[in-house]
Amino acid sequence: MLYRLNAGSKEPLYEQLEALIAKYACLGVLEAHEQLPSVRVMAGELGINPNTVAKAYKNLETKGIIYSVGGKGAFVSDNEAAKLYVLRQSETEFKAAVQKAKNAGMTAESLIRMIEEIYKGGSADD
């Protein structure tokens, strides 16, 4: 199954679904103008309430990541909207992680070294 949600997470299911669809659109797993499963089909596959899927789809449409065609369903927009959404989400998470590391006493130099290692393909634990 392409979509997996964590029912035990503090993050609401609709937000998890939004993030997954945006991520897949950003990575090209979902192609531009590809049709998404209907709300009922998606809800059935995930075992969740259709209103949860409808809320995720509505939010994604508001963000420009998907669009609806009356009587036909929901489709993935161009990948640029998804990339921008994922980038903004990543920036927020990164800022929070940097603040947490700073509060724990990590120096800027150590953080920069860690980032450089990650970008080189290595592990920060090496």
Buried (B, 14 or more C-beta within 10 A) or exposed (E): EEBEBEEEEEEEBBBBBBBBBBBBBBEEEBEBEEBBBBBEEBBEEBEBEBEBBBBBBBBBBEBBBBBEEEEEBBBBBBBEBBBBBBEEBEEEEEEEEBEEBEEEEEEEEEBEEBEEBEEEEEEEEE
